Amino acid sequence: MNGAMPLPPIRTVDDLRSVLSRYGFPGDRERFEEELAAAVGTCPGDDFTSAGAVVRAYRHRVLIRNSPEIMTALEDVRGCDAG
């Protein structure tokens, strides 16, 4: 993540889709669409809590993926596990 560009704002689901396509982990955009569709499909018509949870989870994944500090910490933990 050296010299990574800052993420654009993520205010809408369409913003998240765009950011996932460019800054997400490989396959995140496709998995997001599948999980969001499944969550919406099973939501009662007046409660989209589970769909919101999917959106928040993937937004968080993008933020983690683009945080040099967090990614370094994860690599350090992986290094400890390998030894």
FENDA-V396449 format. One record per pair of residues at least 24 apart in sequence whose C-alpha atoms are under 8 Angstrom apart, sorted by the first residue. I is the first residue (numbers start at 1). J is the second residue. D is the distance in Angstrom with one decimal. If there is no record, write none. Layout:
BEGIN
i-><I:I>
j-><J:J>
d-><D:D>
END
This chain:
BEGIN
i-><1:1:1:2:4:7:10:13:16:16:16:19:20:23:23:23:24:24:24:25:25:28:32>
j-><66:67:68:68:66:66:59:55:55:58:59:62:62:62:65:66:61:62:65:62:65:58:58>
d-><6.9:7.6:5.7:7.4:7.6:7.7:7.6:7.2:7.9:8.0:6.7:7.6:6.7:6.6:7.6:7.2:7.4:5.3:6.7:7.5:7.0:7.8:6.9>
END
